Amino acid sequence: MRKMPSNKTALGVLFLFVLLIAAHFLMRRPSLIGTHQAGTLPRVFVQIDGDVPRPGVYGFDRAPLVKQVLGRAGGVDKVEEEDILRWDEVPLNSGCCVIIETHASGTAFDIKQMSPYYRVTLNIPLYLNREVAEAFTAVPGIGPATARAIERERERRGGFEKMNDLLAVRGIGPVLYKKIAAHFTL
């Protein structure tokens, strides 16, 4: 007569199987943050878009130059020496979006902010005194009505002076404030 495995053994085998499947998928998943030094997590996230082979969001250990972000994205074909020199002088903060455009006359770039949804996802705070109401809806717990109320209160005050001024916004009580405050900066 054949002996059946114990429940403990069956659970151990099942756990090992699930662990192996999870490891397989995690190892195959492309990285949102690009390459970085082993053992460290990137602190600065910059998006690059436009005429580059690999547009996306890349992570860096410190504020990169436009040229470094461009290198991660695979560069561009038509880059004038003058453009490269100018790009070397522009350090980027977390949450920037570099847009590359190539023209017959050369390559140009523009620097804007990432979408609020990318910034919230990457834990980059939104500027409470600069964003439009639509940006506030990227924060979990803030819908369109509360976002408009934040914008109205900001206009009424001439800008927020401290973070807990958000408690004066209709629809934001202590519980919601505690949940959303980390997503904002002045």
Contacts in CASP RR format, 6 or more apart in sequence:
PFRMAT RR
TARGET T0000
AUTHOR 0000-0000-0000
METHOD contacts of the structure
MODEL  1
MRKMPSNKTALGVLFLFVLLIAAHFLMRRPSLIGTHQAGTLPRVFVQIDG
DVPRPGVYGFDRAPLVKQVLGRAGGVDKVEEEDILRWDEVPLNSGCCVII
ETHASGTAFDIKQMSPYYRVTLNIPLYLNREVAEAFTAVPGIGPATARAI
ERERERRGGFEKMNDLLAVRGIGPVLYKKIAAHFTL
5 13 0 8 1.000
32 57 0 8 1.000
33 42 0 8 1.000
33 45 0 8 1.000
33 57 0 8 1.000
33 58 0 8 1.000
33 59 0 8 1.000
34 42 0 8 1.000
34 58 0 8 1.000
34 59 0 8 1.000
34 72 0 8 1.000
35 72 0 8 1.000
36 42 0 8 1.000
36 59 0 8 1.000
36 60 0 8 1.000
36 61 0 8 1.000
37 61 0 8 1.000
40 61 0 8 1.000
42 59 0 8 1.000
42 60 0 8 1.000
42 61 0 8 1.000
43 60 0 8 1.000
43 61 0 8 1.000
43 62 0 8 1.000
43 94 0 8 1.000
44 59 0 8 1.000
44 60 0 8 1.000
44 61 0 8 1.000
44 62 0 8 1.000
44 63 0 8 1.000
44 64 0 8 1.000
44 92 0 8 1.000
44 93 0 8 1.000
44 94 0 8 1.000
45 57 0 8 1.000
45 58 0 8 1.000
45 59 0 8 1.000
45 60 0 8 1.000
45 94 0 8 1.000
45 95 0 8 1.000
45 114 0 8 1.000
45 118 0 8 1.000
45 122 0 8 1.000
45 124 0 8 1.000
46 57 0 8 1.000
46 58 0 8 1.000
46 59 0 8 1.000
46 60 0 8 1.000
46 64 0 8 1.000
46 69 0 8 1.000
46 92 0 8 1.000
46 94 0 8 1.000
46 95 0 8 1.000
46 96 0 8 1.000
46 97 0 8 1.000
46 98 0 8 1.000
47 55 0 8 1.000
47 56 0 8 1.000
47 57 0 8 1.000
47 58 0 8 1.000
47 95 0 8 1.000
47 96 0 8 1.000
47 97 0 8 1.000
47 98 0 8 1.000
47 114 0 8 1.000
47 118 0 8 1.000
48 55 0 8 1.000
48 56 0 8 1.000
48 58 0 8 1.000
48 69 0 8 1.000
48 70 0 8 1.000
48 72 0 8 1.000
48 73 0 8 1.000
48 97 0 8 1.000
48 98 0 8 1.000
48 99 0 8 1.000
48 100 0 8 1.000
49 55 0 8 1.000
49 56 0 8 1.000
49 97 0 8 1.000
49 98 0 8 1.000
49 99 0 8 1.000
49 100 0 8 1.000
50 99 0 8 1.000
50 100 0 8 1.000
50 101 0 8 1.000
51 76 0 8 1.000
51 100 0 8 1.000
51 101 0 8 1.000
51 102 0 8 1.000
51 107 0 8 1.000
52 70 0 8 1.000
52 73 0 8 1.000
52 74 0 8 1.000
52 75 0 8 1.000
52 76 0 8 1.000
52 100 0 8 1.000
53 73 0 8 1.000
53 74 0 8 1.000
53 75 0 8 1.000
54 72 0 8 1.000
54 73 0 8 1.000
54 74 0 8 1.000
55 73 0 8 1.000
56 73 0 8 1.000
57 114 0 8 1.000
57 118 0 8 1.000
57 122 0 8 1.000
58 69 0 8 1.000
58 72 0 8 1.000
58 73 0 8 1.000
60 68 0 8 1.000
60 69 0 8 1.000
63 91 0 8 1.000
63 92 0 8 1.000
63 93 0 8 1.000
63 94 0 8 1.000
64 91 0 8 1.000
64 92 0 8 1.000
65 87 0 8 1.000
65 88 0 8 1.000
65 89 0 8 1.000
65 90 0 8 1.000
65 91 0 8 1.000
65 92 0 8 1.000
66 87 0 8 1.000
66 88 0 8 1.000
66 90 0 8 1.000
66 92 0 8 1.000
66 98 0 8 1.000
66 109 0 8 1.000
66 111 0 8 1.000
67 84 0 8 1.000
67 87 0 8 1.000
67 88 0 8 1.000
69 92 0 8 1.000
69 98 0 8 1.000
70 76 0 8 1.000
70 87 0 8 1.000
70 98 0 8 1.000
70 100 0 8 1.000
73 100 0 8 1.000
76 100 0 8 1.000
76 102 0 8 1.000
76 107 0 8 1.000
77 102 0 8 1.000
78 102 0 8 1.000
78 106 0 8 1.000
78 107 0 8 1.000
79 106 0 8 1.000
79 107 0 8 1.000
80 106 0 8 1.000
80 107 0 8 1.000
83 106 0 8 1.000
83 107 0 8 1.000
83 108 0 8 1.000
83 109 0 8 1.000
87 109 0 8 1.000
90 111 0 8 1.000
92 98 0 8 1.000
92 111 0 8 1.000
94 122 0 8 1.000
94 124 0 8 1.000
95 113 0 8 1.000
95 114 0 8 1.000
95 118 0 8 1.000
95 119 0 8 1.000
95 122 0 8 1.000
95 124 0 8 1.000
96 111 0 8 1.000
96 112 0 8 1.000
96 113 0 8 1.000
96 114 0 8 1.000
97 111 0 8 1.000
97 112 0 8 1.000
97 113 0 8 1.000
97 114 0 8 1.000
97 115 0 8 1.000
98 109 0 8 1.000
98 110 0 8 1.000
98 111 0 8 1.000
99 109 0 8 1.000
99 110 0 8 1.000
99 111 0 8 1.000
99 112 0 8 1.000
100 107 0 8 1.000
100 108 0 8 1.000
100 109 0 8 1.000
101 107 0 8 1.000
101 108 0 8 1.000
101 109 0 8 1.000
101 110 0 8 1.000
102 108 0 8 1.000
113 119 0 8 1.000
114 122 0 8 1.000
114 124 0 8 1.000
115 138 0 8 1.000
116 126 0 8 1.000
116 131 0 8 1.000
116 134 0 8 1.000
116 135 0 8 1.000
116 136 0 8 1.000
116 137 0 8 1.000
116 138 0 8 1.000
117 138 0 8 1.000
118 124 0 8 1.000
119 125 0 8 1.000
119 126 0 8 1.000
119 138 0 8 1.000
120 126 0 8 1.000
120 138 0 8 1.000
120 139 0 8 1.000
120 140 0 8 1.000
120 183 0 8 1.000
125 182 0 8 1.000
125 183 0 8 1.000
125 184 0 8 1.000
125 185 0 8 1.000
126 135 0 8 1.000
126 136 0 8 1.000
126 138 0 8 1.000
126 139 0 8 1.000
126 183 0 8 1.000
126 184 0 8 1.000
126 185 0 8 1.000
127 184 0 8 1.000
127 185 0 8 1.000
127 186 0 8 1.000
128 150 0 8 1.000
128 154 0 8 1.000
128 160 0 8 1.000
128 163 0 8 1.000
128 166 0 8 1.000
128 184 0 8 1.000
128 185 0 8 1.000
128 186 0 8 1.000
129 154 0 8 1.000
129 159 0 8 1.000
129 160 0 8 1.000
129 186 0 8 1.000
132 151 0 8 1.000
133 144 0 8 1.000
133 147 0 8 1.000
133 148 0 8 1.000
133 150 0 8 1.000
133 151 0 8 1.000
134 147 0 8 1.000
135 147 0 8 1.000
136 142 0 8 1.000
136 143 0 8 1.000
136 146 0 8 1.000
136 147 0 8 1.000
136 150 0 8 1.000
136 151 0 8 1.000
137 143 0 8 1.000
137 144 0 8 1.000
137 147 0 8 1.000
139 180 0 8 1.000
139 183 0 8 1.000
139 184 0 8 1.000
140 179 0 8 1.000
140 180 0 8 1.000
141 176 0 8 1.000
141 179 0 8 1.000
141 180 0 8 1.000
142 150 0 8 1.000
142 180 0 8 1.000
146 169 0 8 1.000
146 171 0 8 1.000
146 172 0 8 1.000
149 169 0 8 1.000
149 170 0 8 1.000
149 171 0 8 1.000
149 172 0 8 1.000
150 166 0 8 1.000
150 169 0 8 1.000
150 172 0 8 1.000
153 160 0 8 1.000
153 165 0 8 1.000
153 166 0 8 1.000
153 168 0 8 1.000
153 169 0 8 1.000
153 170 0 8 1.000
154 160 0 8 1.000
157 165 0 8 1.000
160 166 0 8 1.000
160 186 0 8 1.000
161 186 0 8 1.000
162 186 0 8 1.000
163 181 0 8 1.000
163 184 0 8 1.000
163 186 0 8 1.000
164 177 0 8 1.000
164 181 0 8 1.000
166 172 0 8 1.000
166 177 0 8 1.000
166 180 0 8 1.000
166 181 0 8 1.000
166 184 0 8 1.000
167 173 0 8 1.000
167 174 0 8 1.000
167 177 0 8 1.000
172 180 0 8 1.000
END
